[in-house]
Amino acid sequence: MSTPSSTKPKYLDQAFEQVLEEMLETFIKKYRDYGKGNILDTREMGILFRVKDKVNRLNHLLANNKKPVNESIEENWREIAVYAVIAMILKRGWFEKLELSPQLQAKQQP
């Protein structure tokens, strides 16, 4: 996964698009690592627990002014956002039925 772009956006909408691209990269990376099973096993409640864990982690780090060792604070925020999108895709019935595009599947690493 790439790090946040060093190119500073000129407009707010460009900043939003940049963050969305980073979220997509995170989603693809995690999807390749874990597949669908972990989401489909526990569905929305599982997503809720994962988000709750991330929020609790952020609360601990921010309240105690700690620098995380394993994941940056920004990564935690990004993963919360990715989980929110996954929940919406799941609610629409798309998560079970759809796969990554053929172009992304062809790029899949062993």
N, C-alpha and C positions, 0 to 999 in steps of 0.2 A: 504494500500500500504506500502510496506517496504521502509525503508530508504536506501540510498546507502550503499552497503556492506562495512563492516569494514575490509574485506580482501583486502589487497592492491594487485592489479594484478602485475604479474611479467613482462608481455609483453603487448605491445600496443593492439594487437588483443584481448587479454583477457579483457583489459579495455573496448574496444569497445563492446564486447559481454556482459559485465556486464551492461553497459549503455543501450544496446538494451533490456535486460531483464527488467530493470526498466521502460523503455518505454512501453513494453508490459503490465506490471502491471498497469501502468497509463491508457493505452488504455482500458483494461478490466474494471477497476474501473469506468471510465467515461462512457463506453458503458452501463454498468449495471445501472448507474444513469440516463442516458439520452436517451439510445436507439439510433435508427437510424434517427428518425424524424427530429431532429435539423440539421443534415447534409443533408438529402434528401430534406428538404424544400428549402434550399438556395444553396446547392451544392458547387461548387468550389468558387463562389463569397463569400459565407458565410464563408468558410474556410479561404479565403484570409482576410476577415474582422477580423476574430478571431485572425489570425496570426498578422495582423497589430496592433490590440489592445495589444497583448503580446509584440511586438517589441516596441511600444510606451511606454508601462509600463517599459520595461527594459531600454530604453533610459532615461526615467525620473529618475529611480532609480540609474543607473550607472553615469549619468551626474551630479547628485546631491549628490552622495555618500550616498544614503539613504538605510537604512535597511528596507525591506518590512515587513508589519504587517501580511498580509493574506497568501501570497504565497512566497516561497523563490525564489531567482533569478534562482537557478538551476531548480526549478519546472517550471518556465516560459520557460526556454530553452528547457526542456523536452517536454512540451506541444506543443511548436512550432514544434519540431521534430515529435511528434505524429500526429499533424495536417498534416504535409507534407506526412507522410505515408498514412494517411486516404485519402488525395487527390489523391495519386497514385492508391490506391485501388479503389477509386471512378472512376477515369479515365479509369481503366481497366474493369469497369462494374461489379466488384465483390462485391462492398459494398451493392448494392441493393439485391443481390441474396444469399449471404452467411450469416450464423449465427455463433455464438460462437460454438466451438466444444461441443459435448454432455458432455464430462468430465467437462468442465467449466460451462456449464449450470446446471449440477447437483450440483456444488458447490455454485451456485448463492444464495446469501443471501436474506431473505424475504424483 
